[in-house]
């Protein structure tokens, strides 16, 4: 199970960050959930470690990242590979936000993350 990201360098810098800042933030965020960085070139990717909580942690991160304006405004791709499906999370989240269908998931994710 993996999650993959790319970012627009110009948008990152316009938001007041550097690519190094973004990668550091992302790596620290995933490390807190015991998920490991497996690629940090142009593609930033994280993988589960075989722990029973990997899938739940990935879902929490989807909810959490979707709340972050800096992330949503700078990410150019965001994919989740569950092992059985490969999903374009960025497109799905943006579509659901536009339709007003994402708010419930965000609120529930925050409740669980804060436990």
N, C-alpha and C positions, 0 to 999 in steps of 0.2 A: 504494500500500500504506500503510495507516494503522493506528494503534493508539489507542484512545480509552478514557478513564477518567473516572469520577466517584467522589467520596469523601463519606463521612458526616462532616460537620463536627463533630458531637458526639463521635463515636468518635475522630476525629483529635485533638481537644482532650483527651479522656480518656487518650489514649496519650502526652500530653505534647508534642504538636506543635501548630502552627498550619497553616492551609491554605496560607499563604505558604511555610512550611517544606517542606510536602509538594510543592508545585509546584516549588520551587527544587531539591529533591532529584531529582525526576523529570526536570526539564529538564536538569540537569547529567548525569544518568545517560544520557539519550538522546543528548545532545550528544557524549558520549564515544564513542558508536557512530556518529557522523555522521548522526544522524536529527534532523530539525528539528521544532520546536514549531509547530503550525499553528493551535492554539486553546488559550486559557488562561482561558476564562470558567468557567461552571459545568462545562462539558465541557473536559477537558484532552486534547489530541490531538497525535499526532506522525505524521510522514510520512517515507517513504523519500525519498531525493534522486535516485534513478535510478542509484545505484551498484550494482555487481554484488553487493556484500556486504549490501545492505539486508535481504533476506529472512533471511539467516543471523543478522544482528544482531538482528532482531526476535525470532527464535526463542531466541537467547541471553537476551534480556531477559525473555521469558516464563519461562524456567527460573530466571533470577536473581530476578525479582520474586516468584516463587512461594515462594522460600526466606525472604522477608522477612516476619516476623510482623506488623510494623507495617503493611505494605502489605496483606497478606491480611485483617487485621482491620479496616481502615478503608475499603478500596475497596468501592463499591456496584455498580459496573459496570466491565467490562474487555472490550472488543471488539477483534478483529483483523480487518481487511478486507484480504485478500490481493490483491484485484482480481478474484478469481473466487469467493471464498467470504467470508461474514461470520460470524465465529465468536464465541460468548459464551465467552471464555476463562475468566472468573472462575467461571462455573458448571461448565465442563468440568474445570478444575483442582481445584476443591473436591470434585467427585464422584470424580475419580481419587485424590485424597489419601485420601478416606474409604474407598475400596476398596483402598488400599495399592498402587495402580498408578502413582503419580507419582514415587516415590523414585528409580528408575533414571534417568528423564529429568533430575531435579534434579542427580544426581551427575555425569552426563555433561556437562550444561551448565556446571557449575562447573569441570570439567577443561578444557573448551575456553576458557572465559572467563579462566582463569588462565594460559593459554599465552602 
